Structure formats: C-alpha cells, structure tokens
Amino acid sequence: MSPLLRAVAGLLLLFGSARPVLAQLPEARVADDNRHLWLVYNGSFRLAEHWGLYTEAQLRRANFGRAPQQNLVRAAVDYHACKNLMLSGGYAYQKSFPYGDFPAASNSPENRLYEQLVLRDEAGRLRLQHRYRLEQRWIRWPDDATFTYQNRTRYQLRAQLPLFGPELTPRMPYLVASDEVFINFGRHVRSNIFDQNRFYAGFGYAASKFVNLEAGYLNQLVQQRNGRVFEHNHTLQLSVLLNVDLRRDPRGVAEPQSAND
C-alpha cells in the first residue's frame, strides 16, 4: 500500500474510532427565555434592642402572570448585634411548578433552613448592604418519591440611594439595585454548581415610617439541574416592605431587607 493510501486509511480508522467519543460529548447549551411577574411581601418586626422577627411571602407567576411559577413563604428570627450587623436563622417552604419551554415534569416542593449575616455600610448618601446566606435544602425532584438534601450558599450586594436628602425619610422616593449569586455544593450536586444569578434594579417609595413600596426589573439567570438548560427570566417585581419598630424610641425609617429573597 502506498504512503498516501496508508494515510487515508489511518484517517478513516481514526474518524471511525472517534465517533463514539464524539457521541458522548455533552449536548449544546440551550437558552430558555421567559417573562415573569413576582409579587412580594416582606415584614421585619423589631421587638427589642437586639431581637426581631421576619416574615415573607412571594407569589411568582410565569408567562406574564398567567401561570404559576413558584410560591414561597419564609419566617426567621433576627438578632441585631449592632447598628450595622444582623444575624438571622429561619425556615422557608417553596413549591415550584412547570413553566417555560423546558419545564420540569411535575411540581417540586422544597423545605429549607438557612442562616445569614447582613452587614450594612454607608458611602455618602448611598446605603450598602452585604448579605451572606447558607441554606440547607430538602428538595423532592419530579418523579422522585423522597427528598434530596443539598447545600447552597448565596451572596447579595444591595445599594439604596435616597433621591432628595441625605437619608431615607417618609414620603421620599429612592433608587435601589442589587446583584446576588447562588452556588450549590455537596455530594448531591450534579453539574450545576452555579445555580443562578439575580440582578435587580428598581424604584422605591417610603410611603410611611413603616411601609416601603418597590417596583423594578429582575433579571434571573438559572442553570437547570441537567446543566444544559439556562433560563433567562425577565421579571417585573412588585414589593411591599414592612419595617415595624416596636422599641420605645425607634429612629428614622428602618432600612428594609432585600425584596429579592
């Protein structure tokens, strides 16, 4: 056999042996674009100098609000170590529903415990908040009879800017923006170590000493459990935030916790 024929035969043999390997390569990533509406209630109740309670409920709707996406409720105990440091521990229940072009096969409930640390800072008129959260999650995936345990960590940076004064006071509008990254870890995590990222920008109004209203745009990038589908969720978020201070001498307007829980 001539050198040319041997080279052609070698290439054919190499291509034939490579086909099974190529067939095992991961499938291409798929983008799933969705339009959502989130209705959010947050309630922070300062009971004493160091202690408080937190409550939350979210109604998340898919397809411009016409179909269910998720329901979430949360409760926690807050410990205010000092003016700019708060520690919390709580429980959340979330139920997810099929939505989008690549939906889950059925409903998916989740029970969750979490611990968090919130640091607050100021840069002139700008109010900054760093939130670190650790979650222990029990999720019943579609078609599973039992719950699977997973860990997740989250970091959020939130900025709030009063528009007409050095600090937020009643009947004053403000601007708000935040970004939060979610990372899965532990032995039950598959290919989706990166879970999601949420960027939020909105407009707020301190309706009273205890009530803030917010409306904004939330861009949620979610990697599904299969690691192949990436959701691009464009969301209109409407929020009511209660900040009830029951101490004898509360000062000013309480800074709200993030509406993007």
C-alpha positions as CSV (number, residue, x, y, z in Angstrom):
1,M,0.0,0.0,0.0
2,S,1.3,3.4,-1.0
3,P,2.0,6.0,1.7
4,L,-1.0,8.1,0.5
5,L,-3.4,5.2,0.8
6,R,-2.0,4.3,4.3
7,A,-2.6,7.9,5.4
8,V,-6.2,7.9,4.1
9,A,-6.9,4.5,5.7
10,G,-5.4,5.8,9.0
11,L,-7.6,8.9,8.9
12,L,-10.7,6.8,8.2
13,L,-9.8,4.5,11.1
14,L,-9.2,7.4,13.4
15,F,-12.6,9.0,12.4
16,G,-14.4,5.7,13.0
17,S,-12.9,5.3,16.4
18,A,-13.6,8.9,17.4
19,R,-17.4,8.7,16.5
20,P,-18.3,7.0,19.8
21,V,-16.3,9.6,21.7
22,L,-18.0,12.5,19.9
23,A,-21.4,10.9,20.6
24,Q,-20.6,11.1,24.3
25,L,-19.8,14.8,24.3
26,P,-22.2,17.0,26.3
27,E,-25.1,18.5,24.4
28,A,-25.0,22.1,23.4
29,R,-26.4,24.6,25.9
30,V,-30.0,25.8,25.4
31,A,-31.3,29.2,26.3
32,D,-34.9,29.4,27.7
33,D,-36.3,32.9,27.7
34,N,-39.3,33.6,30.0
35,R,-41.4,36.6,31.2
36,H,-42.5,36.5,34.8
37,L,-44.3,38.6,37.5
38,W,-43.3,38.4,41.2
39,L,-45.5,39.8,43.9
40,V,-43.5,40.1,47.2
41,Y,-44.3,40.8,50.8
42,N,-41.5,41.3,53.4
43,G,-42.2,42.1,57.0
44,S,-39.5,43.0,59.5
45,F,-40.6,43.4,63.1
46,R,-38.1,44.9,65.6
47,L,-39.2,43.7,69.0
48,A,-36.4,44.8,71.2
49,E,-32.9,46.3,71.0
50,H,-31.4,43.1,69.8
51,W,-34.3,40.8,68.7
52,G,-36.7,40.8,65.8
53,L,-38.9,38.6,63.6
54,Y,-39.0,38.4,59.9
55,T,-41.9,37.1,57.6
56,E,-42.1,36.8,53.9
57,A,-44.4,35.6,51.2
58,Q,-43.9,35.6,47.4
59,L,-46.3,34.7,44.6
60,R,-44.2,34.1,41.5
61,R,-46.1,33.9,38.2
62,A,-44.9,32.8,34.8
63,N,-46.0,33.8,31.3
64,F,-46.7,37.4,32.1
65,G,-48.5,36.4,35.3
66,R,-50.9,33.9,33.6
67,A,-49.4,30.7,35.0
68,P,-47.9,29.6,38.3
69,Q,-44.1,29.6,38.7
70,Q,-43.3,29.3,42.4
71,N,-44.9,30.0,45.8
72,L,-42.7,30.8,48.7
73,V,-43.2,31.6,52.4
74,R,-40.4,32.3,55.0
75,A,-40.0,33.1,58.7
76,A,-36.9,33.9,60.7
77,V,-35.6,35.3,63.9
78,D,-33.2,38.3,63.6
79,Y,-30.5,39.2,66.1
80,H,-29.3,42.8,65.8
81,A,-25.7,42.6,67.1
82,C,-25.2,46.3,66.5
83,K,-26.4,49.0,64.1
84,N,-24.7,47.6,61.1
85,L,-24.6,43.8,61.8
86,M,-27.6,41.4,61.9
87,L,-27.6,37.6,62.2
88,S,-30.7,35.6,61.2
89,G,-31.8,32.0,61.2
90,G,-35.1,30.7,59.7
91,Y,-37.2,28.3,57.6
92,A,-38.7,28.6,54.1
93,Y,-41.1,26.5,52.1
94,Q,-41.1,26.7,48.3
95,K,-43.2,24.9,45.7
96,S,-42.2,25.1,42.0
97,F,-44.4,24.5,39.0
98,P,-43.6,23.6,35.4
99,Y,-43.0,26.6,33.2
100,G,-41.1,27.7,30.1
101,D,-40.1,25.7,27.0
102,F,-38.1,23.2,29.0
103,P,-40.2,22.7,32.2
104,A,-39.8,20.2,35.0
105,A,-42.0,17.1,34.6
106,S,-44.2,17.9,37.6
107,N,-44.5,20.1,40.8
108,S,-41.4,20.2,43.0
109,P,-41.7,21.1,46.8
110,E,-38.8,22.2,48.9
111,N,-38.2,22.7,52.7
112,R,-35.3,24.9,53.6
113,L,-33.4,26.0,56.7
114,Y,-31.0,29.0,56.4
115,E,-28.6,31.1,58.3
116,Q,-27.5,34.6,57.2
117,L,-25.3,37.5,58.1
118,V,-26.1,41.1,57.0
119,L,-23.6,43.9,57.0
120,R,-24.6,47.5,56.4
121,D,-22.4,50.4,55.4
122,E,-22.7,53.9,54.1
123,A,-20.9,55.8,51.3
124,G,-22.2,59.3,51.5
125,R,-25.9,59.1,50.7
126,L,-25.6,55.6,49.3
127,R,-26.7,52.8,51.7
128,L,-24.9,49.4,51.1
129,Q,-25.9,46.0,52.3
130,H,-23.9,42.8,52.1
131,R,-25.9,39.6,52.7
132,Y,-24.3,36.2,53.2
133,R,-26.7,33.2,53.4
134,L,-26.1,29.5,53.9
135,E,-29.0,27.2,53.0
136,Q,-29.8,23.5,53.8
137,R,-32.4,22.3,51.3
138,W,-34.6,19.3,51.1
139,I,-36.0,19.1,47.6
140,R,-38.3,16.5,46.1
141,W,-37.4,16.5,42.4
142,P,-40.0,15.5,39.8
143,D,-40.7,11.7,39.7
144,D,-38.7,11.2,43.0
145,A,-40.5,9.6,45.9
146,T,-38.1,11.0,48.6
147,F,-36.5,14.4,49.3
148,T,-32.8,15.0,48.2
149,Y,-30.6,17.1,50.5
150,Q,-28.5,19.9,49.0
151,N,-26.4,22.8,50.3
152,R,-26.4,26.3,48.7
153,T,-24.6,29.5,49.5
154,R,-25.6,33.0,48.4
155,Y,-24.1,36.4,48.4
156,Q,-26.0,39.6,47.7
157,L,-24.8,43.2,47.4
158,R,-27.6,45.8,47.6
159,A,-27.4,49.6,47.1
160,Q,-30.1,52.1,48.0
161,L,-30.0,55.8,47.2
162,P,-32.4,58.4,48.7
163,L,-33.3,60.9,46.0
164,F,-33.9,64.1,47.9
165,G,-31.9,64.0,51.1
166,P,-29.0,62.5,53.0
167,E,-31.2,59.7,54.4
168,L,-34.5,58.0,53.7
169,T,-37.4,59.7,55.4
170,P,-41.2,59.2,55.0
171,R,-42.7,60.2,51.6
172,M,-39.3,60.1,49.9
173,P,-38.5,58.2,46.7
174,Y,-35.3,56.2,46.3
175,L,-33.4,54.1,43.8
176,V,-32.3,50.5,44.6
177,A,-30.1,48.0,42.8
178,S,-28.8,44.6,43.8
179,D,-27.0,41.5,42.5
180,E,-26.9,38.1,44.0
181,V,-25.1,34.9,43.1
182,F,-26.1,31.4,44.2
183,I,-23.6,28.4,44.4
184,N,-24.6,24.8,45.0
185,F,-22.2,22.4,46.8
186,G,-22.2,19.0,48.4
187,R,-22.3,15.4,47.2
188,H,-25.8,15.6,45.7
189,V,-24.9,18.4,43.3
190,R,-24.5,17.3,39.7
191,S,-23.2,19.6,37.0
192,N,-24.9,22.8,38.2
193,I,-22.5,24.1,40.8
194,F,-23.5,27.5,39.6
195,D,-27.2,27.7,40.4
196,Q,-28.3,31.2,39.5
197,N,-27.7,34.9,39.4
198,R,-30.2,37.7,40.1
199,F,-29.7,41.3,39.1
200,Y,-32.4,43.8,40.2
201,A,-32.9,47.5,39.6
202,G,-35.9,49.4,40.8
203,F,-37.6,52.5,42.1
204,G,-38.8,52.7,45.7
205,Y,-41.0,55.0,47.8
206,A,-41.1,55.3,51.6
207,A,-44.9,55.6,51.9
208,S,-44.6,56.0,55.7
209,K,-42.3,55.4,58.6
210,F,-43.0,51.7,58.4
211,V,-44.0,50.9,54.8
212,N,-41.8,51.0,51.7
213,L,-43.1,50.2,48.1
214,E,-40.8,49.0,45.3
215,A,-41.2,48.2,41.6
216,G,-38.4,47.0,39.5
217,Y,-36.9,44.7,36.9
218,L,-35.3,41.4,37.9
219,N,-33.0,39.5,35.5
220,Q,-32.7,35.9,36.8
221,L,-30.2,33.6,35.1
222,V,-30.8,30.0,36.2
223,Q,-28.9,26.8,35.3
224,Q,-31.2,23.9,35.5
225,R,-30.2,20.7,37.2
226,N,-29.2,19.0,34.0
227,G,-26.6,21.6,33.4
228,R,-27.7,22.1,29.8
229,V,-30.7,24.5,30.0
230,F,-30.1,28.1,31.1
231,E,-33.2,30.1,31.9
232,H,-33.2,33.8,31.2
233,N,-36.1,35.0,33.3
234,H,-37.2,38.6,32.7
235,T,-39.3,39.6,35.7
236,L,-41.4,42.5,36.8
237,Q,-41.2,42.6,40.6
238,L,-43.7,44.5,42.8
239,S,-42.9,44.6,46.5
240,V,-44.4,45.8,49.8
241,L,-41.9,46.0,52.6
242,L,-43.0,46.5,56.2
243,N,-40.4,47.7,58.8
244,V,-42.2,47.9,62.1
245,D,-40.1,49.0,65.0
246,L,-41.8,48.3,68.4
247,R,-39.0,49.7,70.5
248,R,-39.8,52.7,72.7
249,D,-37.5,55.1,70.8
250,P,-37.2,54.0,67.2
251,R,-35.2,56.3,65.0
252,G,-36.0,57.3,61.4
253,V,-37.2,55.0,58.7
254,A,-35.9,51.4,59.1
255,E,-33.8,50.2,56.3
256,P,-35.8,47.4,54.5
257,Q,-34.4,43.9,54.0
258,S,-34.0,42.9,50.4
259,A,-37.1,42.1,48.4
260,N,-35.2,39.6,46.3
261,D,-35.3,36.7,48.7
